[in-house]
Amino acid sequence: MVVALGVLTSVGCGSNTTTPTTPTTPTGPTTSVFASRLTPGGSASRQFGASTKGTVTAMLTNAAGPNTVVGLGIGVPTTGLAQCALSTAVQTNAGSTPQLSATVDAGNYCVVVYDLGTLTSPIDFSVTLVYP
């Protein structure tokens, strides 16, 4: 009986087992749609977080009609009216390919759509955003 206890004790205390880890596979880029309403003289922004270094693309997919031109920008969140300090921006109409791209590090960013002073009434818009 003493021998059996000794065997059980040594099995319970001397274990060198390791739990195998499953390698993590990097996830692909995140795609999100930002849709809102833009008023004359106004702007609308949305924050997003890049989980790793990479490229952000923004595509204005809808903006009242093919001839409506607005501002589209990417920047970092801030206080103030637009809540986005732009690092890059373009004047564009809606299209089927990204109109804007920027290289970013991991961190918080924002996309903004703004009136260039040409809107006479509110418009609905949508932006497809792809980020790491």
N, CA and C of each residue as an Amber inpcrd file, in Angstrom:
protein
   396
   0.8010000  -1.1830000   0.0000000   0.0000000   0.0000000   0.0000000
   0.8540000   1.2600000   0.0000000   1.9300000   1.2820000   0.6950000
   2.8320000   2.4240000   0.7200000   3.4370000   2.6430000  -0.6540000
   3.7670000   1.5800000  -1.3460000   4.3540000   1.6870000  -2.6800000
   3.3540000   2.3430000  -3.6420000   2.0990000   1.9680000  -3.5660000
   1.0910000   2.5290000  -4.4540000   0.9150000   4.0310000  -4.2170000
   0.9710000   4.4560000  -2.9530000   0.8580000   5.8800000  -2.6540000
   2.0420000   6.6600000  -3.2030000   3.2210000   6.0940000  -3.0980000
   4.4210000   6.7530000  -3.6110000   4.3360000   6.9450000  -5.1120000
   3.7880000   5.9900000  -5.8490000   3.6690000   6.0980000  -7.2930000
   2.6640000   7.1920000  -7.6530000   1.5540000   7.2250000  -6.9440000
   0.5550000   8.2430000  -7.2250000   1.0870000   9.6380000  -6.9270000
   1.8540000   9.7700000  -5.8480000   2.3970000  11.0630000  -5.4800000
   3.3960000  11.5390000  -6.5210000   4.2480000  10.6750000  -7.0070000
   5.2460000  11.1060000  -7.9700000   4.6000000  11.4460000  -9.3180000
   3.5160000  10.8060000  -9.6810000   2.8370000  11.1170000 -10.9230000
   2.1730000  12.4870000 -10.8160000   1.5840000  12.7980000  -9.6790000
   0.8780000  14.0640000  -9.5200000   1.8030000  15.2490000  -9.4000000
   3.0170000  15.1200000  -8.8860000   3.8770000  16.2660000  -8.6310000
   4.9380000  16.4860000  -9.6940000   5.3380000  15.4490000 -10.3840000
   6.4590000  15.5850000 -11.2910000   6.0570000  15.7650000 -12.7380000
   4.9090000  16.2720000 -13.0110000   4.4210000  16.3910000 -14.3800000
   5.1000000  17.5480000 -15.1080000   5.6140000  17.2800000 -16.2840000
   6.2100000  18.3010000 -17.1300000   5.4130000  18.4650000 -18.4180000
   4.1290000  18.3450000 -18.3290000   3.3230000  18.4410000 -19.5360000
   3.1620000  19.9020000 -19.9360000   3.1350000  20.1410000 -21.2160000
   2.8830000  21.4780000 -21.7260000   1.6600000  21.4140000 -22.6180000
   0.9140000  22.4570000 -22.5690000  -0.2700000  22.5300000 -23.4100000
   0.1500000  23.0920000 -24.7610000  -0.1150000  22.3510000 -25.8220000
   0.2810000  22.8850000 -27.1330000  -0.5310000  24.1390000 -27.4590000
   0.1280000  25.0980000 -28.0830000  -0.5660000  26.3280000 -28.4680000
  -0.9080000  26.2710000 -29.9460000  -2.0170000  26.8310000 -30.2450000
  -2.4330000  26.9040000 -31.6320000  -1.9080000  28.2100000 -32.2010000
  -1.1820000  28.1540000 -33.2970000  -0.6760000  29.4150000 -33.8420000
  -1.8370000  30.3130000 -34.2750000  -1.6740000  31.5930000 -34.0190000
  -2.7260000  32.5240000 -34.4200000  -2.4800000  32.9320000 -35.8600000
  -3.5100000  32.8990000 -36.6120000  -3.3960000  33.3350000 -38.0020000
  -3.8390000  34.7790000 -38.0950000  -3.0910000  35.5850000 -38.8250000
  -3.4870000  36.9790000 -38.9360000  -4.8490000  37.0900000 -39.6190000
  -5.6440000  37.9850000 -39.1040000  -6.9470000  38.1900000 -39.7140000
  -6.8010000  39.1460000 -40.8830000  -7.7030000  39.0420000 -41.8150000
  -7.6740000  39.9290000 -42.9770000  -8.1360000  41.3130000 -42.6130000
  -8.1410000  42.1830000 -43.5770000  -8.5860000  43.5430000 -43.2990000
 -10.0730000  43.5860000 -42.9360000 -10.4420000  44.6170000 -42.2210000
 -11.8330000  44.8370000 -41.8320000 -12.4890000  45.7630000 -42.8580000
 -13.7030000  45.4230000 -43.2470000 -14.4710000  46.2710000 -44.1540000
 -15.7070000  46.7590000 -43.4110000 -15.9300000  48.0480000 -43.4440000
 -17.1330000  48.5920000 -42.8200000 -17.7300000  49.6650000 -43.7350000
 -19.0230000  49.8790000 -43.5780000 -19.7170000  50.8890000 -44.3740000
 -20.1750000  52.0010000 -43.4340000 -19.8580000  53.2040000 -43.7970000
 -20.2410000  54.3960000 -43.0540000 -21.2640000  55.1240000 -43.9140000
 -22.4970000  55.1620000 -43.4520000 -23.5740000  55.8260000 -44.1820000
 -24.2140000  56.8690000 -43.2690000 -24.4630000  58.0370000 -43.8220000
 -25.0470000  59.1040000 -43.0250000 -25.6310000  60.1590000 -43.9630000
 -25.9390000  61.2990000 -43.3940000 -26.4950000  62.4260000 -44.1510000
 -25.5470000  63.6020000 -43.9910000 -25.3040000  64.2760000 -45.1020000
 -24.4350000  65.4440000 -45.1260000 -25.2810000  66.6710000 -45.4370000
 -25.1770000  67.6830000 -44.5900000 -25.9470000  68.9160000 -44.7760000
 -25.0630000  69.9880000 -45.4260000 -25.6620000  70.9680000 -46.0690000
 -24.8670000  72.0470000 -46.6570000 -23.9670000  72.6970000 -45.5950000
 -22.6920000  72.8300000 -45.9340000 -21.7240000  73.4270000 -45.0120000
 -21.2750000  72.4940000 -43.9030000 -21.7460000  71.2540000 -43.8950000
 -21.4680000  70.3390000 -42.7900000 -20.4210000  69.2770000 -43.0920000
 -20.2410000  68.4240000 -42.1110000 -19.3330000  67.2920000 -42.2330000
 -19.8610000  66.1610000 -41.3670000 -19.4370000  64.9560000 -41.6840000
 -19.7990000  63.7800000 -40.8910000 -18.5700000  62.8850000 -40.8100000
 -18.2820000  62.3870000 -39.6130000 -17.0920000  61.5500000 -39.4520000
 -17.4080000  60.2930000 -38.6720000 -16.5510000  59.3210000 -38.8270000
 -16.6610000  58.0470000 -38.1130000 -15.2570000  57.6090000 -37.7260000
 -15.0990000  57.1590000 -36.4640000 -13.8090000  56.6610000 -35.9920000
 -13.7040000  55.1680000 -36.2560000 -12.4610000  54.7040000 -36.4450000
 -12.1770000  53.2770000 -36.5960000 -10.7900000  53.0090000 -36.0430000
 -10.5270000  51.7550000 -35.7270000  -9.2400000  51.3780000 -35.1550000
  -8.5080000  50.3780000 -36.0260000  -7.2860000  50.7150000 -36.4140000
  -6.4320000  49.7940000 -37.1620000  -5.7000000  48.9240000 -36.1430000
  -5.7920000  47.6060000 -36.2960000  -5.1710000  46.7050000 -35.3210000
  -3.7020000  46.4510000 -35.6200000  -3.2560000  46.8160000 -36.7940000
  -1.8640000  46.6170000 -37.1860000  -1.5020000  47.6370000 -38.2540000
  -0.2270000  47.7300000 -38.5820000   0.2200000  48.6250000 -39.6430000
  -0.3060000  48.1190000 -40.9790000  -0.6870000  49.0280000 -41.8600000
  -1.1900000  48.6260000 -43.1650000  -1.7680000  49.8090000 -43.9170000
  -2.5960000  49.5040000 -44.9000000  -3.1930000  50.5290000 -45.7470000
  -4.6910000  50.6270000 -45.5030000  -5.1560000  51.8500000 -45.3760000
  -6.5810000  52.1490000 -45.2700000  -7.0360000  52.6500000 -46.6280000
  -8.1850000  52.1540000 -47.0970000  -8.7800000  52.6990000 -48.3160000
 -10.1900000  53.1610000 -48.0070000 -10.5820000  54.2460000 -48.6480000
 -11.9280000  54.7890000 -48.4910000 -12.5190000  54.9790000 -49.8750000
 -13.7440000  54.4850000 -50.0400000 -14.4330000  54.5860000 -51.3240000
 -15.8100000  55.1920000 -51.0990000 -16.0190000  56.3730000 -51.6410000
 -17.3260000  57.0110000 -51.6040000 -18.1870000  56.2890000 -52.6360000
 -19.1590000  55.5110000 -52.1640000 -19.9520000  54.6790000 -53.0720000
 -21.2880000  55.3010000 -53.4340000 -21.7120000  56.2990000 -52.6630000
 -22.9900000  56.9510000 -52.9350000 -22.9260000  58.3630000 -52.3910000
 -23.3720000  59.3250000 -53.2120000 -23.4240000  60.7180000 -52.7550000
 -24.4060000  61.4980000 -53.6180000 -25.6610000  61.1790000 -53.5130000
 -26.7580000  61.8990000 -54.1590000 -26.8130000  61.7560000 -55.6700000
 -25.7300000  61.5680000 -56.3430000 -25.7250000  61.4450000 -57.7930000
 -24.3060000  61.4770000 -58.3190000 -24.1150000  61.0800000 -59.5630000
 -22.7590000  60.9770000 -60.1050000 -22.0310000  62.3150000 -60.2370000
 -22.7520000  63.4220000 -60.2510000 -22.1040000  64.7280000 -60.4120000
 -21.9070000  65.4780000 -59.1030000 -22.3000000  64.8790000 -57.9900000
 -22.1280000  65.5260000 -56.6890000 -20.7090000  65.2860000 -56.1900000
 -19.9730000  66.3610000 -55.9710000 -18.5870000  66.2740000 -55.5000000
 -18.5400000  66.7480000 -54.0530000 -17.8840000  65.9430000 -53.2060000
 -17.7170000  66.2640000 -51.7870000 -16.2670000  66.0270000 -51.4000000
 -15.9140000  66.4320000 -50.1980000 -14.5990000  66.1440000 -49.6520000
 -14.6250000  64.8150000 -48.9180000 -13.5520000  64.0470000 -49.0640000
 -13.3950000  62.7570000 -48.3910000 -12.0020000  62.7310000 -47.8010000
 -11.8910000  62.4770000 -46.4990000 -10.5810000  62.5100000 -45.8630000
 -10.3930000  61.4460000 -44.8040000  -9.1200000  61.1810000 -44.5090000
  -8.7170000  60.2490000 -43.4470000  -7.7800000  61.0120000 -42.5280000
  -7.9470000  60.8110000 -41.2250000  -7.0990000  61.5090000 -40.2690000
  -7.1370000  60.8470000 -38.9130000  -6.8690000  61.6490000 -37.8960000
  -6.8800000  61.1590000 -36.5170000  -7.9690000  61.8850000 -35.7380000
  -8.6110000  61.1720000 -34.8010000  -9.6920000  61.7930000 -34.0200000
  -9.1920000  62.9910000 -33.2190000 -10.0580000  64.0010000 -33.1470000
  -9.7570000  65.2150000 -32.4050000 -11.0640000  65.8010000 -31.8980000
 -10.9820000  66.8610000 -31.1530000 -12.1900000  67.5650000 -30.7390000
 -12.5090000  68.6190000 -31.7870000 -13.6480000  69.1720000 -31.7270000
 -14.0240000  70.2000000 -32.6860000 -15.1930000  69.7470000 -33.5300000
 -15.5450000  70.5640000 -34.4990000 -16.7250000  70.3300000 -35.3100000
 -16.6770000  69.0160000 -36.0800000 -15.6350000  68.7730000 -36.8340000
 -15.5590000  67.5570000 -37.6490000 -15.0630000  66.3570000 -36.8450000
 -14.4400000  66.5880000 -35.7200000 -13.8910000  65.5480000 -34.8510000
 -12.8720000  64.6700000 -35.5640000 -12.1780000  65.2300000 -36.5770000
 -11.1890000  64.4720000 -37.3300000 -10.1750000  65.4520000 -37.9190000
  -8.9150000  65.3420000 -37.4920000  -7.8410000  66.1680000 -38.0550000
  -7.2900000  65.4160000 -39.2640000  -7.5610000  65.9110000 -40.4570000
  -7.2320000  65.2040000 -41.6850000  -5.7300000  65.1710000 -41.9600000
  -5.2590000  64.0050000 -42.3900000  -3.8820000  63.8800000 -42.8450000
  -3.8320000  63.7570000 -44.3610000  -4.9280000  63.3330000 -44.9590000
  -5.0360000  63.2510000 -46.4130000  -6.4930000  63.4260000 -46.8080000
  -6.7360000  64.0910000 -47.9300000  -8.1090000  64.3450000 -48.3640000
  -8.1500000  64.5360000 -49.8800000  -9.3260000  64.2780000 -50.4430000
  -9.5590000  64.4880000 -51.8740000 -10.9400000  65.0930000 -52.0670000
 -11.1300000  65.7060000 -53.2130000 -12.4560000  66.1270000 -53.6530000
 -12.8930000  65.0920000 -54.6730000 -14.0540000  64.4720000 -54.4470000
 -14.4300000  63.3510000 -55.3000000 -15.9360000  63.2080000 -55.4330000
 -16.3340000  62.5170000 -56.4540000 -17.7240000  62.0900000 -56.5760000
 -17.7510000  60.5920000 -56.3040000 -18.9290000  60.0260000 -56.1830000
 -19.0640000  58.6000000 -55.8830000 -18.4920000  57.7720000 -57.0360000
 -17.9450000  56.6090000 -56.6870000 -17.3610000  55.7310000 -57.6930000
 -17.3210000  54.2990000 -57.2130000 -16.7530000  53.4400000 -58.0440000
 -16.6960000  52.0130000 -57.7210000 -15.2890000  51.5360000 -57.3860000
 -14.3350000  52.4600000 -57.2760000 -12.9830000  52.1300000 -56.8310000
 -12.5970000  53.1160000 -55.7350000 -11.7000000  52.7150000 -54.8270000
 -11.3080000  53.6260000 -53.7490000 -10.7220000  54.9290000 -54.2930000
 -11.1750000  56.0280000 -53.7460000 -10.6770000  57.3310000 -54.1500000
  -9.5400000  57.8110000 -53.2560000  -9.3430000  57.1300000 -52.1200000
  -8.3740000  57.5970000 -51.1330000  -7.7340000  56.4150000 -50.4300000
  -6.4220000  56.4790000 -50.2160000  -5.7430000  55.4550000 -49.4230000
  -4.6360000  56.1180000 -48.6100000  -4.3150000  55.4930000 -47.4900000
  -3.2750000  56.0180000 -46.6110000  -2.6330000  54.8640000 -45.8510000
  -1.3370000  54.9480000 -45.6450000  -0.6190000  53.9730000 -44.8360000
  -0.7210000  54.4110000 -43.3790000  -1.0890000  53.4590000 -42.5050000
  -1.2720000  53.7780000 -41.0910000  -0.5460000  52.7580000 -40.2140000
  -0.2460000  53.1690000 -39.0040000   0.2280000  52.2670000 -37.9630000
  -0.9880000  51.8120000 -37.1770000  -0.8150000  50.8610000 -36.2870000
  -1.9110000  50.4580000 -35.4090000  -2.3290000  51.6770000 -34.5870000
  -3.6330000  51.8870000 -34.4560000  -4.1170000  53.0330000 -33.6930000
  -5.4980000  53.4630000 -34.1250000  -5.9380000  54.5950000 -33.5940000
  -7.2730000  55.1230000 -33.8770000  -7.2110000  56.1710000 -34.9790000
  -8.1650000  56.0710000 -35.8930000  -8.2410000  56.9690000 -37.0460000
  -9.6940000  57.3500000 -37.2880000  -9.9100000  58.2180000 -38.2740000
 -11.2670000  58.6100000 -38.6200000 -11.3460000  58.8760000 -40.1160000
 -12.5580000  58.7610000 -40.6110000 -12.8550000  59.1230000 -41.9930000
 -13.9180000  60.2020000 -41.9260000 -13.8270000  61.1790000 -42.8300000
 -14.7860000  62.2850000 -42.8120000 -15.2430000  62.5920000 -44.2380000
 -16.5130000  62.9190000 -44.3570000 -17.1020000  63.4050000 -45.6020000
 -17.5740000  64.8180000 -45.2940000 -17.2440000  65.7700000 -46.1790000
 -17.5910000  67.1520000 -45.8890000 -18.0130000  67.8960000 -47.1630000
 -18.8570000  68.8900000 -46.9470000 -19.3420000  69.7230000 -48.0470000
 -18.2310000  70.6830000 -48.4630000 -18.0740000  70.8520000 -49.7570000
 -17.0820000  71.7720000 -50.3090000 -17.6720000  73.1680000 -50.5220000
 -18.9110000  73.3700000 -50.0600000 -19.5880000  74.6400000 -50.2390000
 -20.5080000  74.6380000 -51.4520000 -20.7550000  73.4590000 -51.9880000
 -21.5710000  73.3570000 -53.1990000 -22.9530000  72.7540000 -52.9600000
 -23.1730000  72.1530000 -51.7960000 -24.4740000  71.5240000 -51.5410000
 -25.5380000  72.5800000 -51.2730000 -26.7160000  72.3610000 -51.8290000
 -27.8310000  73.2720000 -51.5780000 -28.9120000  72.6210000 -50.7270000
 -28.8120000  71.3020000 -50.5570000 -29.7480000  70.5710000 -49.7040000
 -29.0220000  69.3530000 -49.1430000 -29.5410000  68.7600000 -48.0640000
 -28.8950000  67.5780000 -47.4830000 -28.8560000  66.4120000 -48.4830000
 -27.7930000  65.6140000 -48.3910000 -27.6670000  64.4120000 -49.2210000
 -27.3200000  63.2190000 -48.3390000 -27.7430000  62.0470000 -48.7510000
 -27.3150000  60.8130000 -48.1140000 -26.0540000  60.3500000 -48.8310000
 -25.1410000  59.7490000 -48.0710000 -23.9090000  59.2390000 -48.6680000
 -23.5310000  57.9240000 -47.9870000 -22.6520000  57.1850000 -48.6180000
 -22.0630000  56.0130000 -47.9800000 -20.6140000  55.8690000 -48.4320000
 -19.7840000  55.4100000 -47.4930000 -18.3640000  55.2010000 -47.7160000
 -18.0340000  53.7750000 -47.3050000 -17.3480000  53.0470000 -48.1770000
 -16.8360000  51.7280000 -47.8070000 -15.3990000  51.9150000 -47.3750000
 -15.1070000  51.4910000 -46.1570000 -13.8080000  51.6810000 -45.5380000
 -13.1730000  50.3150000 -45.3250000 -11.9130000  50.1560000 -45.7540000
 -11.1710000  48.9090000 -45.5570000  -9.9030000  49.2720000 -44.7930000
  -9.6590000  48.5950000 -43.6540000  -8.5170000  48.9260000 -42.8200000
  -7.9580000  47.6850000 -42.1360000  -6.6570000  47.7460000 -41.7890000
  -6.0040000  46.5700000 -41.1760000  -6.4470000  46.3380000 -39.7400000
